[in-house]
Amino acid sequence: MFYREAGDFKTSYSDDGQTFPIAFDRWRYYAVMAVAFLVIPFLINDYWEKSILMPFLVWSTVAIGLNILTGYCGQLSLGTGGFMAVGAYASYKLMTAFPELNIFFVVLLSGGITALVGVLFGLPSMRIKGFYLAVATLAAQFFLVWLFNKVPWFYNYSASGQITAPERSVFGILVTGPNAAPWATYLFALVILTGLAWVARNLTRGRVGRSWMAIRDMDIAAEIIGVNPLATKLSAFAVSSFYIGVGGALFFSVYLGAAEVGEAFGIDKSFLVLFMIIIGGLGSIFGSFAGAAFMVLLPVLLKNVLVGGLGWPTDLAAHLQMLIVGGLIVLFLILEPHGLAQLWRIAKEKLRLWPFPH
């Protein structure tokens, strides 16, 4: 019906290669961004910020990072929670050591520090892959959590071992601390996510992204045609860890405000992000958003419908959530390995051809 390409022609290679070549897709994207930046900040409240919007923004950032490594480069990682902890503790140390440093640069520097750690733990990827690489990154998860628990310097010798984010502002508006307004924290995280998503989209469509996908599809053939396996894999670990570190910094400083490494960055977080990209779609930036939205909205929906509406016990609703997620992962891996992103692509193709036969 309205989703058509008639009259939507290109006159240059740059126009033909743009992210949204169909005009309807571009205008839909502009509409979504306009609502996100110009409408939601005036409607947001504490519940929407803490329960839906901030978790979605933070987990989308982390999911994009893991998708770059696993979905685009084919390197399976189970250390996401540990790398998030690196970003969180790096942001805490930067905020306490340099009180005048702007929180925006704190978050980006935390991502840079996490990228260096990611490269260090990515070195084994030259010799091992698949299940063995997953075990190596799982070891990184446990080692990093142990390190932050056992070295008091990381939490400034606090007796409780907990880290608390100091108040920081952007243009005089608080974005961290208990007094920060919901719209301010939301906009701060949204600006960072928008910029990082734009960079990720362009990276994956360029030479670097093609190198990652060549390694993912067949590393020996990629090396034969001139792709450097060491540089390509380490660049994927670096970029992925940067995104995850930024997500960890936002998760601690802007969303939680305080954290303990064992509770906030345990192995469950690593599996949660892995489930996001499996359900959302491996090798897709949109899939990272879709998977994060699904994993954030599902528990909220079950809590409001089953617990609040039908009076079910909370633990029963939590078990049902695990059952649903597990079943969907099995179904997607068997029936549609590219997840919700591929289902969305199929739906768009059908709309473009309707009502003609497929």
N, C-alpha and C positions, 0 to 999 in steps of 0.2 A: 504494500500500500504506500505508506509514506517513506519507506526505507528503500530508496532507489538511487541508481547511479546515472540515470538518464540526464544528459546535459552536463554531467560532472566530469569534464575531460581535463587532461594535463598537457601543458605545453613545454615543460622542461623536466630534466631528470630530477632536479631537487624537489619539484612538486610531486613527482611520481614516487619518490622515496620517502616522503614525510610519514610521520608516525600514524596519522589518521588521514589516509588518502581520500576517504569518502567524506563529503561535506557534512552529512548528518552526524557522523561520528565526532567530527570536530566541534560542532555546535553543542552536541550532548556533553562533551568534555568541558567546554566553556561554561555550560549551565551548571554542571556539578561543581566546578571550581568556584563559580559565583555564589552558589548556595553555601558552600563550605566556608568561604571567607567573609561573605557579606550578610548572611542570614543567620546561620547557626550561632555565631558569637552573641547575638541579641536574644536568643531563645534558650541558651544553655543554662543548666542549673547544676547543683552539686551532684545529684544522682546521675544525670546524663554524662557529666564529666568523668566521675570516678568509676562508673559501672560499664559505660559503653564507649564513649568517644576517646578518652585517653588510652584505655587498653588497646583499642583498635589502632590508634596512631603508633603506639610504641611497638606492638607486635607486628604491625605491617612493616615497620623499619627493620626489625630483626628478621622477619620472614624473607624480605628482599635480599638481605645479606646471605642467609643460608641458601636461598634459591640460586644465587650467583654461583656459589661453590658446588652445590649438589645438583641443581637443575640444569645449569648451563655448562659447568665444567666436569660434572660427573664424579666429584670427589665426596663420598659420603662422610658426614661429620655428625658425631653425637656429643660434641663438646660445646654446644651453643650456650648453655647455662653458665659454664665456666668463663667463656669469653664475654658474656654479659656482665659477669662479676668483675672482670678486668676493667671494663668501661665504667662501671659504677664506682669502684674503689679509686680508679684514676681520677674521676671527676671529684670525688670527695677530697682526695689529697690536693688536687689543684685548687679547689675552692678554699680549703683551709690554709694552704701554703701561700696562695696569692689572692688575698681578699679583693684586690682591685681588678682582677681579671674578669672580663665580661663573661657571663654565663654561656653566651653563644660560642665563644672561643673555647671555653672549658669543655663543652660537649664535643666540639670538633677535635680538640687535642686528645680527649679521652678516646675517641675513635682512632686517632693516629697511634696512640700507645697500644691499643688493642690490636691494630694492624701489625705492629712489630711482633707482638706475642704470637699472633696468628701465623706469621711467616716462620717463626721459630718452630712451632708445632706442625707446620706444613712441610717441613723438610723431609720427614719420613715418607711423604707421598711419592717421592722419586723412586723408592724401592718397594713400596707396598701399595695395594689398592683394594677396593672392595671391602670385604668383611674385616680384613686385617687393618685397613686404614680406619674403619669405624671403631675398632677396638683401641687403636692408638689415640684417636680423638676422645674416646670415652675415658681413657687414662688421663688425658689432659683435663677433662672435666673434674675428675676426682682430685687430681693434684692441685689445681688452681683453688678449689674450694678448701682443701686442706691448708694450703699456703695462707690464704686470707684468714683462716681461723687461728692458725698457730703463730703467726708473726704479728705481734701487737702494734708494730709501726704502722701497719696498713689501716688500723682503726684508731690511730692516735692514742694508744695505750688506755682506751676506755675500759672501765671495769666490767661493763656489761658486754663488751664486744660488738655493740651496735654502732652503726654509723648514722649520723643525722645530717641532712642537707642544710647548710646555712641559708639565710634569705639572700636572694640575688634578684636584681631587677634588670629590665631592658627598657631604655628610654624612661627611666623613673617608675616603671610599672613592675611590681613584684611578679616573678614567674616561679619562684621556689619558696618553700616555707608554708606554714599553716595559714598565713594571711593572704596568700596569692588568690586572686579572683579566678573562678573557673574559666571564664572566657580568655584570660591572659595565658594560662597554662595551655589551654587548647590551641590558641593561635600560635604560640611559640613552637609547640610540637608539630603543628600542621605546616608551618613554614619550613621547618627542617625536613620533614618527610617529603614535602612537595619538591624541594630542591634535590634531595637524594634520589627520589624516584625518577626525576628528569635525567639526572646523571646516569643512573643505572640503565634506563631505557636507551640512551645514546651509546653507552659503553657496549651493551649487548648487541646493538645493531651495527657496530663498527668493527674494525680490524681485531681489536682485543676480544670482543665477543665471539667473532668467528673462530679465533684461535681456541678459546675455551670450548666451543662446541665441537671443534675438530678433535681435541683431546678426549672429550666425552664420548664421541661416537666411535673413534678407533685411534688410540694413542700412537700405535706403531705407524699407521698410515700417515697420521698428522706429522710425525717426526720426519718421515721420508720426504714429504712435500715442503719441509722447511720450517715447521712450527717447533720452537724450542720448548721441550716439555718442562724443563726446570723453571724457566721464566714464566711460562703460561700458568703452571700449577701454583707457583708462589704468588703470582699476581692475583689469581683467584682467591687464594687464602688471605692475602692482604686486603683486597677490596671487601671480601665477605666479612672479615673480622672488623674492618672499619665500620661497616654498617651495624654489625652486631654490637660493637662497642658503643656507638652512638645511641643505639636502642637501650643498652644497659645503663648508660648515663642518664637518659631521659626517664627510664623506668625508676631509677633510684631518686634522682634529684627533683624531678618535676612531678612524677606520678605518686610514688610512695612517700617520699620525704624522709624516710628512715628505713633501714634494712639490716638484717643479719644474713650473712652469706649462705649459711646452711639452709635457711628457710626460703629466702628470696631467689636463690640461684641454684637450686638443686637439680638433680638429674631429670626431674619431672618437667622442668622448663625446656630442657634439650629435646625431649620427646614431644612436648607440646608444639614447638616450632616445626619439628619434622612432620608432625601430623598436619599442620597448617599448609605446608607446601605440597604434601601428597594429595590432600583433598582439594586444595586450590588449583594445583597444576604445576608440575615440575617444568622448569625452563620457561616461565611466564611471569612477567612483572605484574600483570593483572591478576594472575593466579595467587600471587602473594597477598594481594589485597583481599581477594575472595576468600582464601583460606583463613586469613586473620579475622575477617568479618564473621565467618561461620563459627569459628572456635570461640569468639567473644560473645556472639549473640545466642548461641545454643544454651549455655548455662543460664543466661538471663531469662530466656524464654521458658526453660523448664522450671526455673524457680518461680516465675510469676504465674505460670499456668498450673503446674502440678502442685507446688507447695502452697503458693498464695491462693490459687483458685480452687483446687480440689482437696487441699489439706493433706497432701502426701507428706511422709517424713522426709527431712532434708537428705538423709543418707541414701534413701531409696532413689530420690531424684538424681543424686550424684552418681549412683551406680548405673542408672538408666543412661545418663550422659556418656559414661565410659562404654556402655554397650552400643550405643548409637554410633559413636566415633569409631570404635573398633570395627563394627560392621561396615561402615562407609569406607573405611580404609581398605578392607578386603575387597569390597565391590569395585572401588575405583581402580585398585591395582590389577584386578582381573578384567573388568569390562571397559574402563576408560582411564588408562594410566596418566593421561594429561589433565585429569581432574575437571573442576568446574570451569576452568578457562576454556577447555576444548568444547564443553557443552555450550558455553556462551558463543563460541565461534560457529558451531553447527547451527544454533538458533538464528544467528545473524545471516548465515548463508541461506537458510530456508526463507527468512523474511525477504531477502533480496530477490529470490526467485518466485515467491508466491504471487499469483495462484497457479503458476505453470507447474507441470510435473517435474519431479527431481530426477 
